[in-house]
Structures are given as C-alpha cells and as structure tokens.
C-alpha cells in the first residue's frame, strides 16, 4: 500500500495542468526527490526542504546542485496541486 501512495501522487501530478507546475525553468530539480523521499510532507515546502536536508546523501545530483548552496529549492505549493 505504501508504494501506491507515491505512485498516486505521481499520477496526480501528471494529470495537473502544466500551468500549475510552471515552466521547465520554474520547476525544481528536486521535484522527483521530494516525491521519492518526502511525500508525507507534501505540500509543506518548509517540511519538504527539511526532509531533503536529512536525505542530502541520497538526493539526485541535480537536486543537490539546486539545494546545497542555500538549503532552499524552487519548489512551490502549486507544484503539488
């Protein structure tokens, strides 16, 4: 059952209007990692970023590059609608 929750979130995101997710430049490189490691924290961006910090060693290289300098991401609540 636990594996179905992230898959369900992924399906919901795929079905969301593209405008809600932003352009490719506006989307975060950490979206996949947020879904993978921090799905229980969605859509609370502060909690997601805290979770990403705790999982730094497991993050994708692109997410690490975005997140590491300032411990923040481009993630926004509307990305998870």
C-alpha positions as CSV (number, residue, x, y, z in Angstrom):
1,X,0.0,0.0,0.0
2,X,2.8,2.4,0.9
3,X,4.3,2.1,-2.6
4,X,0.9,3.1,-4.1
5,X,0.9,6.5,-2.4
6,X,3.9,8.0,-4.2
7,X,2.7,6.4,-7.4
8,X,-0.7,8.0,-6.9
9,X,1.0,11.4,-6.2
10,X,2.9,11.0,-9.4
11,X,-0.3,10.3,-11.4
12,X,-2.0,13.3,-9.8
13,X,1.0,15.5,-10.8
14,X,0.9,14.1,-14.4
15,X,-2.8,15.0,-14.6
16,X,-2.3,18.5,-13.3
17,X,-2.4,21.4,-15.6
18,X,1.0,22.4,-16.9
19,X,0.5,26.0,-15.8
20,X,0.2,24.8,-12.1
21,X,3.6,23.1,-12.4
22,X,5.3,26.1,-14.0
23,X,7.6,26.2,-17.0
24,X,10.7,23.9,-17.2
25,X,12.8,26.8,-15.9
26,X,10.5,27.4,-12.9
27,X,10.2,23.8,-11.9
28,X,12.5,22.4,-9.3
29,X,15.2,19.8,-10.0
30,X,14.2,18.4,-6.6
31,X,10.6,17.5,-7.5
32,X,11.4,13.8,-8.1
33,X,13.4,13.7,-4.8
34,X,10.6,15.4,-2.9
35,X,8.2,12.8,-4.2
36,X,10.6,9.9,-3.5
37,X,11.8,10.8,0.0
38,X,9.4,13.4,1.4
39,X,5.9,12.5,0.0
40,X,4.4,12.7,3.5
41,X,5.5,16.3,3.8
42,X,3.8,17.5,0.6
43,X,2.7,20.3,0.1
44,X,4.5,21.9,3.1
45,X,7.6,23.3,1.4
46,X,9.5,24.0,4.7
47,X,9.0,20.4,5.7
48,X,10.0,19.1,2.3
49,X,13.2,21.1,2.4
50,X,13.9,19.9,5.9
51,X,13.4,16.3,4.7
52,X,15.7,16.9,1.7
53,X,18.4,18.2,4.1
54,X,18.1,14.9,6.0
55,X,18.4,12.9,2.8
56,X,21.2,15.0,1.2
57,X,23.4,12.0,0.5
58,X,20.6,10.3,-1.3
59,X,19.5,13.2,-3.5
60,X,20.0,13.3,-7.2
61,X,23.0,15.3,-8.4
62,X,20.6,18.0,-10.0
63,X,18.7,18.4,-6.7
64,X,21.9,18.6,-4.7
65,X,23.2,21.4,-7.0
66,X,20.0,23.3,-6.6
67,X,19.5,22.7,-2.9
68,X,23.0,22.7,-1.4
69,X,24.2,26.4,-1.8
70,X,21.3,28.0,0.3
71,X,19.4,25.0,1.6
72,X,16.4,26.0,-0.5
73,X,14.7,24.9,-3.6
74,X,12.4,26.2,-6.4
75,X,9.6,24.1,-5.0
76,X,6.3,25.9,-4.6
77,X,3.0,24.6,-3.2
78,X,1.3,25.0,-6.6
79,X,3.7,22.4,-8.0
80,X,1.9,19.8,-5.9
81,X,-1.7,20.7,-6.9
